[in-house]
């Protein structure tokens, strides 16, 4: 029945010992999550500002392209078929909103006026510019030596583009 090897009184009793695992406390987890949340919010804010600046710069590049293309049309005398008589220039009108109009000007009958929009802006300086043919310069409002076209993005950033009477077009970038 009972054998002596089953009950050895000389062997100490061994209890199973639990291995301890290191873990983070709730406070440590909350602190880490809070720090990560703050960093993410700063990152999102910086990304949004950079994106908005990029939208404004892209709109400026589009306005520059519009002006340069119409200046080139005037320089080479390329007119649409509805324009009759002597070619007198190429007109660009910025309406004050995000639209602009272009038209070939002729002595007898001016060409068709086309209207387009500029995405990424909420307002632009209302102005009319006439590019004279054969590189004879630019007619600006009231004979000014230069004109600044200011445009504003939907978040309120203002950019400037300068046009001189000689026909130089320059993007001045964001303004304070």
Z-matrix of the N, CA and C atoms (Angstrom, degrees):
N
C 1 1.390
C 2 1.509 1 112.63
N 3 1.229 2 115.91 1 -90.45
C 4 1.441 3 117.29 2 -179.14
C 5 1.505 4 108.55 3 -87.91
N 6 1.262 5 114.07 4 126.12
C 7 1.450 6 117.21 5 178.06
C 8 1.521 7 108.90 6 -105.11
N 9 1.255 8 114.26 7 154.09
C 10 1.451 9 119.09 8 -173.25
C 11 1.534 10 112.36 9 -69.13
N 12 1.270 11 117.37 10 -26.09
C 13 1.460 12 117.31 11 -178.48
C 14 1.527 13 112.71 12 -73.92
N 15 1.342 14 118.30 13 -17.17
C 16 1.453 15 120.13 14 177.43
C 17 1.515 16 111.35 15 -72.09
N 18 1.265 17 118.65 16 -32.44
C 19 1.463 18 122.66 17 -177.67
C 20 1.500 19 109.56 18 -122.40
N 21 1.261 20 115.24 19 85.25
C 22 1.457 21 119.22 20 178.18
C 23 1.511 22 107.55 21 -93.19
N 24 1.230 23 117.63 22 115.39
C 25 1.459 24 122.13 23 -176.57
C 26 1.509 25 112.20 24 -79.48
N 27 1.293 26 117.22 25 -13.49
C 28 1.464 27 119.62 26 -179.43
C 29 1.541 28 112.73 27 -85.73
N 30 1.328 29 119.88 28 -14.79
C 31 1.463 30 123.36 29 -178.96
C 32 1.524 31 108.97 30 -88.76
N 33 1.310 32 116.68 31 126.76
C 34 1.469 33 118.00 32 179.97
C 35 1.527 34 110.55 33 -69.83
N 36 1.281 35 114.95 34 152.29
C 37 1.464 36 122.09 35 -179.56
C 38 1.528 37 108.74 36 -75.42
N 39 1.313 38 117.51 37 129.40
C 40 1.474 39 121.38 38 -179.94
C 41 1.516 40 109.81 39 -108.06
N 42 1.292 41 113.51 40 123.53
C 43 1.462 42 118.93 41 175.23
C 44 1.525 43 107.41 42 -95.55
N 45 1.297 44 116.31 43 143.84
C 46 1.468 45 118.09 44 178.14
C 47 1.528 46 108.44 45 -69.81
N 48 1.291 47 115.69 46 130.11
C 49 1.463 48 120.12 47 -178.80
C 50 1.527 49 109.43 48 -100.17
N 51 1.337 50 115.75 49 136.80
C 52 1.472 51 120.43 50 177.71
C 53 1.517 52 108.78 51 -82.54
N 54 1.276 53 114.57 52 137.62
C 55 1.453 54 118.59 53 174.62
C 56 1.530 55 107.28 54 -81.90
N 57 1.296 56 116.88 55 133.70
C 58 1.460 57 119.48 56 179.72
C 59 1.520 58 109.13 57 -88.96
N 60 1.344 59 116.20 58 135.34
C 61 1.458 60 122.88 59 177.74
C 62 1.522 61 107.74 60 -110.14
N 63 1.321 62 114.98 61 138.54
C 64 1.460 63 117.14 62 177.70
C 65 1.528 64 108.27 63 -79.39
N 66 1.328 65 117.35 64 143.33
C 67 1.462 66 123.27 65 -179.21
C 68 1.520 67 108.74 66 -143.66
N 69 1.341 68 115.28 67 163.38
C 70 1.454 69 120.47 68 178.03
C 71 1.518 70 109.33 69 -89.86
N 72 1.290 71 114.44 70 145.81
C 73 1.462 72 118.35 71 177.66
C 74 1.518 73 108.63 72 -82.59
N 75 1.297 74 116.51 73 165.01
C 76 1.457 75 122.16 74 179.89
C 77 1.530 76 110.74 75 -61.60
N 78 1.295 77 117.85 76 -39.25
C 79 1.469 78 121.96 77 179.05
C 80 1.522 79 110.47 78 -62.04
N 81 1.326 80 117.37 79 -44.13
C 82 1.457 81 120.56 80 179.34
C 83 1.526 82 110.93 81 -62.00
N 84 1.312 83 117.45 82 -41.27
C 85 1.462 84 121.16 83 178.92
C 86 1.526 85 111.00 84 -64.85
N 87 1.317 86 117.47 85 -41.93
C 88 1.468 87 121.04 86 179.35
C 89 1.525 88 110.40 87 -63.75
N 90 1.319 89 117.72 88 -42.25
C 91 1.467 90 121.35 89 179.22
C 92 1.526 91 110.42 90 -62.52
N 93 1.316 92 117.71 91 -45.79
C 94 1.464 93 121.42 92 -179.41
C 95 1.527 94 110.61 93 -63.86
N 96 1.318 95 117.66 94 -44.65
C 97 1.467 96 121.06 95 179.50
C 98 1.526 97 110.19 96 -63.58
N 99 1.322 98 117.63 97 -39.08
C 100 1.468 99 121.12 98 178.42
C 101 1.519 100 111.22 99 -63.46
N 102 1.316 101 117.02 100 -44.47
C 103 1.469 102 120.63 101 179.41
C 104 1.524 103 110.46 102 -63.41
N 105 1.311 104 117.45 103 -43.50
C 106 1.465 105 121.06 104 178.48
C 107 1.524 106 110.16 105 -62.28
N 108 1.325 107 117.77 106 -41.98
C 109 1.467 108 121.41 107 179.08
C 110 1.523 109 111.53 108 -61.44
N 111 1.316 110 116.83 109 -42.64
C 112 1.469 111 120.63 110 178.96
C 113 1.525 112 110.49 111 -63.57
N 114 1.319 113 117.24 112 -44.75
C 115 1.465 114 120.68 113 179.59
C 116 1.526 115 111.49 114 -63.37
N 117 1.320 116 117.63 115 -40.32
C 118 1.466 117 121.29 116 178.65
C 119 1.527 118 110.26 117 -64.56
N 120 1.337 119 117.38 118 -41.94
C 121 1.466 120 119.53 119 -179.76
C 122 1.528 121 110.98 120 -64.48
N 123 1.346 122 118.27 121 -39.16
C 124 1.459 123 120.40 122 175.62
C 125 1.529 124 110.59 123 -64.35
N 126 1.305 125 117.16 124 -39.79
C 127 1.463 126 121.06 125 179.17
C 128 1.516 127 112.09 126 -63.86
N 129 1.322 128 116.94 127 -42.73
C 130 1.467 129 120.88 128 178.79
C 131 1.522 130 110.13 129 -64.70
N 132 1.322 131 117.07 130 -41.65
C 133 1.466 132 121.31 131 178.85
C 134 1.526 133 111.08 132 -62.05
N 135 1.306 134 117.01 133 -45.14
C 136 1.469 135 121.01 134 179.37
C 137 1.527 136 110.77 135 -64.51
N 138 1.316 137 116.88 136 -40.26
C 139 1.464 138 121.10 137 178.63
C 140 1.527 139 110.51 138 -63.07
N 141 1.334 140 117.25 139 -44.08
C 142 1.461 141 121.46 140 -179.30
C 143 1.525 142 110.80 141 -62.31
N 144 1.322 143 117.48 142 -43.89
C 145 1.465 144 120.67 143 178.66
C 146 1.526 145 110.94 144 -63.11
N 147 1.313 146 117.12 145 -43.13
C 148 1.467 147 120.68 146 179.48
C 149 1.525 148 110.86 147 -64.39
N 150 1.324 149 116.70 148 -40.79
C 151 1.466 150 120.91 149 178.75
C 152 1.525 151 110.64 150 -63.27
N 153 1.346 152 117.02 151 -44.23
C 154 1.458 153 120.91 152 -179.60
C 155 1.526 154 111.53 153 -64.38
N 156 1.324 155 117.42 154 -39.02
C 157 1.466 156 120.52 155 176.04
C 158 1.528 157 110.41 156 -64.29
N 159 1.320 158 116.80 157 -39.80
C 160 1.461 159 120.87 158 179.81
C 161 1.526 160 110.77 159 -64.63
N 162 1.329 161 117.25 160 -39.31
C 163 1.467 162 120.80 161 177.67
C 164 1.524 163 109.68 162 -62.17
N 165 1.337 164 116.92 163 -43.83
C 166 1.464 165 121.09 164 178.39
C 167 1.518 166 112.60 165 -63.86
N 168 1.327 167 116.61 166 -41.13
C 169 1.464 168 120.37 167 178.83
C 170 1.524 169 110.93 168 -66.76
N 171 1.328 170 116.75 169 -37.97
C 172 1.467 171 120.32 170 178.46
C 173 1.526 172 110.36 171 -65.33
N 174 1.334 173 117.02 172 -39.88
C 175 1.465 174 120.53 173 176.98
C 176 1.529 175 109.99 174 -62.90
N 177 1.325 176 116.94 175 -40.74
C 178 1.466 177 120.85 176 177.65
C 179 1.512 178 112.30 177 -62.22
N 180 1.318 179 116.42 178 -41.41
C 181 1.463 180 120.21 179 177.58
C 182 1.524 181 110.53 180 -64.12
N 183 1.334 182 116.98 181 -36.48
C 184 1.459 183 119.82 182 178.75
C 185 1.533 184 110.54 183 -68.00
N 186 1.328 185 117.43 184 -40.87
C 187 1.467 186 120.75 185 177.81
C 188 1.527 187 109.92 186 -63.84
N 189 1.329 188 116.96 187 -43.06
C 190 1.472 189 120.49 188 176.16
C 191 1.527 190 110.97 189 -57.76
N 192 1.321 191 116.02 190 -44.66
C 193 1.464 192 120.72 191 -180.00
C 194 1.521 193 110.79 192 -62.43
N 195 1.329 194 117.24 193 -42.94
C 196 1.472 195 121.54 194 178.50
C 197 1.528 196 109.80 195 -58.22
N 198 1.323 197 116.00 196 -48.71
C 199 1.464 198 120.31 197 -178.55
C 200 1.526 199 111.46 198 -65.12
N 201 1.320 200 117.64 199 -44.18
C 202 1.467 201 121.14 200 -178.27
C 203 1.528 202 111.82 201 -66.92
N 204 1.341 203 117.01 202 -38.93
C 205 1.467 204 119.87 203 178.74
C 206 1.524 205 110.76 204 -64.86
N 207 1.330 206 117.04 205 -42.30
C 208 1.461 207 119.91 206 179.69
C 209 1.527 208 111.36 207 -70.45
N 210 1.309 209 117.39 208 -33.14
C 211 1.459 210 121.07 209 174.69
C 212 1.532 211 109.91 210 -64.38
N 213 1.325 212 116.24 211 -40.70
C 214 1.467 213 120.74 212 178.80
C 215 1.528 214 110.69 213 -65.98
N 216 1.338 215 116.58 214 -40.80
C 217 1.471 216 120.39 215 177.31
C 218 1.524 217 109.64 216 -58.45
N 219 1.335 218 116.84 217 -43.54
C 220 1.466 219 120.74 218 179.32
C 221 1.524 220 111.20 219 -65.92
N 222 1.331 221 117.26 220 -40.71
C 223 1.469 222 120.72 221 -177.83
C 224 1.521 223 112.71 222 -64.43
N 225 1.323 224 117.25 223 -37.79
C 226 1.469 225 119.91 224 -178.12
C 227 1.524 226 112.15 225 -94.41
N 228 1.326 227 117.20 226 -6.94
C 229 1.458 228 120.58 227 178.19
C 230 1.513 229 113.88 228 72.39
N 231 1.310 230 117.40 229 28.22
C 232 1.467 231 121.69 230 179.36
C 233 1.530 232 108.34 231 -80.52
N 234 1.322 233 116.43 232 115.01
C 235 1.465 234 120.37 233 -177.51
C 236 1.517 235 110.02 234 -123.51
N 237 1.338 236 115.30 235 159.85
C 238 1.468 237 117.58 236 176.74
C 239 1.530 238 109.32 237 -82.30
N 240 1.320 239 116.25 238 165.16
C 241 1.467 240 121.64 239 -172.25
C 242 1.527 241 113.16 240 -67.93
N 243 1.323 242 118.58 241 -20.61
C 244 1.467 243 120.28 242 -179.05
C 245 1.526 244 112.42 243 -81.02
N 246 1.317 245 117.64 244 -8.78
C 247 1.463 246 122.87 245 -179.78
C 248 1.532 247 108.00 246 -87.78
N 249 1.348 248 117.02 247 118.25
C 250 1.466 249 120.30 248 -177.94
C 251 1.521 250 110.39 249 -121.54
N 252 1.304 251 115.41 250 151.08
C 253 1.457 252 121.13 251 -177.87
C 254 1.514 253 109.77 252 96.40
N 255 1.325 254 115.23 253 -165.28
C 256 1.463 255 120.98 254 -179.27
C 257 1.528 256 109.62 255 -73.80
N 258 1.338 257 115.90 256 131.76
C 259 1.475 258 121.17 257 178.24
C 260 1.522 259 108.65 258 -71.37
N 261 1.343 260 116.66 259 125.09
C 262 1.468 261 120.67 260 -177.15
C 263 1.524 262 113.77 261 -112.52
N 264 1.328 263 118.19 262 -7.23
C 265 1.462 264 119.60 263 177.12
C 266 1.516 265 113.49 264 151.27
N 267 1.312 266 114.35 265 177.38
C 268 1.470 267 122.26 266 179.09
C 269 1.525 268 107.37 267 -119.83
N 270 1.333 269 116.32 268 123.61
C 271 1.461 270 121.28 269 -175.50
C 272 1.527 271 110.91 270 -103.29
N 273 1.345 272 115.40 271 137.29
C 274 1.464 273 122.69 272 173.77
C 275 1.524 274 106.61 273 -124.16
N 276 1.324 275 116.13 274 126.61
C 277 1.468 276 121.59 275 179.39
C 278 1.520 277 108.48 276 -119.96
N 279 1.332 278 116.02 277 122.02
C 280 1.462 279 121.29 278 171.94
C 281 1.518 280 106.61 279 -96.77
N 282 1.329 281 116.52 280 128.71
C 283 1.461 282 121.26 281 -168.78
C 284 1.520 283 115.75 282 -85.59
N 285 1.298 284 118.71 283 -13.44
C 286 1.463 285 120.80 284 -175.00
C 287 1.520 286 111.64 285 106.52
N 288 1.324 287 116.63 286 -26.04
C 289 1.470 288 120.33 287 172.78
C 290 1.519 289 106.74 288 -98.21
N 291 1.308 290 117.55 289 -146.25
C 292 1.466 291 119.25 290 179.91
C 293 1.524 292 112.18 291 -98.94
N 294 1.336 293 117.45 292 26.11
C 295 1.464 294 120.28 293 179.83
C 296 1.528 295 110.72 294 -116.11
N 297 1.324 296 114.12 295 156.86
C 298 1.459 297 120.70 296 175.02
C 299 1.519 298 108.52 297 -143.12
N 300 1.339 299 115.36 298 157.47
C 301 1.459 300 121.99 299 179.22
C 302 1.523 301 108.36 300 -126.15
N 303 1.323 302 115.78 301 145.54
C 304 1.461 303 121.06 302 174.72
C 305 1.516 304 108.76 303 -127.36
N 306 1.340 305 115.79 304 149.13
C 307 1.455 306 120.20 305 -178.93
C 308 1.520 307 109.71 306 -159.09
N 309 1.337 308 115.33 307 137.36
C 310 1.461 309 120.76 308 172.19
C 311 1.522 310 107.79 309 -81.58
N 312 1.328 311 116.76 310 134.30
C 313 1.466 312 121.20 311 -178.70
C 314 1.523 313 109.58 312 -106.27
N 315 1.328 314 115.26 313 131.33
C 316 1.457 315 121.06 314 178.40
C 317 1.526 316 108.70 315 -133.03
N 318 1.345 317 116.83 316 160.13
C 319 1.463 318 121.17 317 -175.16
C 320 1.526 319 113.00 318 -67.20
N 321 1.333 320 118.50 319 -34.70
C 322 1.456 321 120.58 320 -177.49
C 323 1.521 322 112.06 321 -93.60
N 324 1.305 323 116.70 322 -54.76
C 325 1.464 324 121.01 323 -176.38
C 326 1.530 325 108.55 324 -144.37
N 327 1.327 326 116.96 325 118.20
C 328 1.468 327 120.40 326 -179.27
C 329 1.518 328 111.02 327 -71.97
N 330 1.317 329 115.53 328 159.77
C 331 1.457 330 121.70 329 -177.55
C 332 1.517 331 113.20 330 -73.78
N 333 1.305 332 114.73 331 178.86
C 334 1.465 333 121.83 332 -179.90
C 335 1.523 334 109.32 333 -69.89
N 336 1.321 335 115.16 334 135.07
C 337 1.465 336 120.79 335 178.48
C 338 1.528 337 108.37 336 -86.47
N 339 1.324 338 117.20 337 124.17
C 340 1.464 339 121.03 338 178.16
C 341 1.524 340 109.32 339 -108.30
N 342 1.327 341 115.71 340 140.37
C 343 1.462 342 122.06 341 -178.88
C 344 1.522 343 109.10 342 -116.42
N 345 1.317 344 116.05 343 135.77
C 346 1.467 345 121.94 344 178.07
C 347 1.523 346 109.37 345 -140.14
N 348 1.324 347 115.90 346 167.33
C 349 1.467 348 120.43 347 178.91
C 350 1.526 349 110.22 348 -112.93
N 351 1.325 350 114.02 349 158.44
C 352 1.462 351 121.30 350 176.82
C 353 1.522 352 106.86 351 -116.18
N 354 1.329 353 118.67 352 108.55
C 355 1.468 354 119.39 353 -179.85
C 356 1.531 355 111.46 354 -70.76
N 357 1.322 356 116.07 355 150.71
C 358 1.458 357 120.81 356 174.94
C 359 1.513 358 114.98 357 92.31
N 360 1.352 359 117.95 358 3.04
C 361 1.462 360 119.18 359 176.47
C 362 1.520 361 109.64 360 -128.37
N 363 1.323 362 116.29 361 152.69
C 364 1.460 363 120.39 362 177.93
C 365 1.521 364 111.41 363 -104.91
N 366 1.335 365 117.79 364 -26.99
C 367 1.463 366 120.45 365 176.85
C 368 1.519 367 109.56 366 -154.28
N 369 1.338 368 114.12 367 157.80
C 370 1.461 369 121.07 368 178.40
C 371 1.516 370 106.99 369 -146.08
N 372 1.322 371 117.05 370 151.45
C 373 1.458 372 121.35 371 178.67
C 374 1.523 373 109.46 372 -57.88
N 375 1.337 374 116.10 373 124.85
C 376 1.460 375 120.27 374 177.58
C 377 1.525 376 107.85 375 -72.67
N 378 1.318 377 116.22 376 118.45
C 379 1.463 378 120.21 377 -177.05
C 380 1.520 379 110.80 378 -157.95
N 381 1.312 380 114.59 379 161.79
C 382 1.454 381 121.79 380 176.56
C 383 1.525 382 108.17 381 -125.82
N 384 1.314 383 116.37 382 131.98
C 385 1.465 384 122.39 383 -178.80
C 386 1.524 385 107.62 384 -128.19
N 387 1.324 386 116.14 385 134.26
C 388 1.462 387 120.16 386 176.70
C 389 1.525 388 108.20 387 -119.32
N 390 1.326 389 114.75 388 120.69
C 391 1.461 390 120.60 389 175.20
C 392 1.525 391 107.27 390 -89.21
N 393 1.317 392 116.53 391 120.24
C 394 1.460 393 121.80 392 -178.34
C 395 1.523 394 110.17 393 -77.27
N 396 1.340 395 117.16 394 151.99
C 397 1.465 396 119.70 395 -178.54
C 398 1.530 397 112.52 396 -71.29
N 399 1.308 398 115.36 397 161.14
C 400 1.464 399 124.30 398 173.81
C 401 1.521 400 113.43 399 55.53
N 402 1.308 401 116.30 400 41.79
C 403 1.473 402 122.67 401 176.85
C 404 1.528 403 113.02 402 55.72
N 405 1.317 404 116.91 403 36.80
C 406 1.466 405 121.34 404 179.36
C 407 1.520 406 111.95 405 -90.16
N 408 1.309 407 116.91 406 20.22
C 409 1.459 408 120.82 407 175.76
C 410 1.511 409 113.24 408 93.24
N 411 1.307 410 114.00 409 -161.57
C 412 1.455 411 121.49 410 -173.56
C 413 1.518 412 109.23 411 -133.09
N 414 1.326 413 115.98 412 137.31
C 415 1.462 414 119.85 413 173.67
C 416 1.526 415 107.79 414 -92.77
N 417 1.325 416 115.33 415 118.97
C 418 1.459 417 121.15 416 178.79
C 419 1.522 418 109.01 417 -107.20
N 420 1.303 419 117.11 418 167.45
C 421 1.457 420 122.62 419 -178.55
C 422 1.526 421 110.01 420 -56.72
N 423 1.317 422 116.17 421 130.68
C 424 1.467 423 124.45 422 175.41
C 425 1.526 424 112.45 423 53.85
N 426 1.317 425 117.91 424 29.47
C 427 1.454 426 121.35 425 175.82
C 428 1.517 427 115.05 426 66.42
N 429 1.304 428 117.88 427 24.40
C 430 1.467 429 121.64 428 -179.06
C 431 1.525 430 110.56 429 -63.81
N 432 1.337 431 116.49 430 155.30
C 433 1.460 432 121.67 431 178.48
C 434 1.516 433 112.38 432 -74.68
N 435 1.315 434 116.00 433 -30.63
C 436 1.467 435 121.34 434 176.35
C 437 1.521 436 108.68 435 -151.76
N 438 1.300 437 114.50 436 160.42
C 439 1.460 438 119.69 437 179.02
C 440 1.519 439 109.03 438 -137.10
N 441 1.324 440 115.36 439 138.57
C 442 1.460 441 121.66 440 177.19
C 443 1.522 442 108.18 441 -103.98
N 444 1.312 443 115.04 442 125.37
C 445 1.465 444 120.42 443 173.02
C 446 1.520 445 106.38 444 -100.90
N 447 1.321 446 116.17 445 117.27
C 448 1.469 447 121.36 446 178.91
C 449 1.516 448 108.29 447 -104.00
N 450 1.312 449 116.22 448 134.06
C 451 1.464 450 119.95 449 174.13
C 452 1.514 451 109.05 450 -130.69
N 453 1.320 452 115.30 451 149.84
C 454 1.459 453 122.11 452 -174.79
C 455 1.517 454 109.65 453 -121.55
N 456 1.331 455 115.55 454 138.09
C 457 1.464 456 121.09 455 176.66
C 458 1.523 457 109.20 456 -83.92
N 459 1.329 458 118.35 457 164.77
C 460 1.470 459 120.55 458 179.96
C 461 1.529 460 114.52 459 -58.52
N 462 1.327 461 118.90 460 -23.27
C 463 1.468 462 119.39 461 179.41
C 464 1.523 463 112.37 462 -94.77
N 465 1.340 464 117.48 463 3.36
C 466 1.455 465 120.84 464 173.29
C 467 1.515 466 116.90 465 100.30
N 468 1.330 467 119.07 466 5.84
C 469 1.469 468 120.59 467 176.14
C 470 1.529 469 108.75 468 -76.13
N 471 1.330 470 117.33 469 135.12
C 472 1.460 471 121.85 470 -179.04
C 473 1.526 472 109.83 471 -112.06
N 474 1.319 473 115.38 472 132.26
C 475 1.461 474 123.31 473 179.20
C 476 1.528 475 108.55 474 -120.48
N 477 1.338 476 117.26 475 154.65
C 478 1.464 477 121.99 476 179.07
C 479 1.523 478 110.93 477 -126.34
N 480 1.339 479 114.18 478 143.25
C 481 1.458 480 122.58 479 172.04
C 482 1.524 481 106.58 480 -127.05
N 483 1.329 482 116.62 481 131.69
C 484 1.466 483 121.27 482 -177.24
C 485 1.522 484 109.80 483 -108.14
N 486 1.346 485 115.26 484 135.03
C 487 1.458 486 122.26 485 174.79
C 488 1.526 487 107.00 486 -122.93
N 489 1.321 488 116.25 487 130.84
C 490 1.462 489 119.69 488 178.37
C 491 1.523 490 109.98 489 -102.15
N 492 1.318 491 115.22 490 164.22
C 493 1.461 492 121.04 491 179.83
C 494 1.529 493 111.35 492 -61.36
N 495 1.332 494 117.07 493 -30.39
C 496 1.469 495 120.24 494 179.60
C 497 1.530 496 112.20 495 -75.20
N 498 1.339 497 116.85 496 -11.21
C 499 1.459 498 120.26 497 177.43
C 500 1.514 499 114.69 498 106.00
N 501 1.323 500 117.92 499 4.28
C 502 1.461 501 120.86 500 178.07
C 503 1.524 502 109.40 501 -72.90
N 504 1.318 503 115.81 502 130.88
C 505 1.468 504 121.84 503 179.22
C 506 1.517 505 107.12 504 -118.09
N 507 1.338 506 116.20 505 126.39
C 508 1.462 507 120.30 506 -175.13
C 509 1.524 508 110.55 507 -137.00
N 510 1.323 509 115.93 508 131.23
C 511 1.463 510 121.44 509 175.67
C 512 1.525 511 107.75 510 -86.04
N 513 1.339 512 117.00 511 114.23
C 514 1.461 513 121.69 512 -179.32
C 515 1.522 514 112.35 513 -87.07
N 516 1.317 515 116.91 514 -8.93
C 517 1.464 516 121.05 515 176.37
C 518 1.518 517 113.72 516 79.68
N 519 1.328 518 114.47 517 -161.29
C 520 1.463 519 121.49 518 -175.57
C 521 1.527 520 110.12 519 -71.66
N 522 1.321 521 115.24 520 141.30
C 523 1.461 522 121.48 521 -178.76
C 524 1.523 523 109.80 522 -117.67
N 525 1.326 524 117.01 523 147.04
C 526 1.480 525 119.46 524 179.49
C 527 1.517 526 112.26 525 -70.71
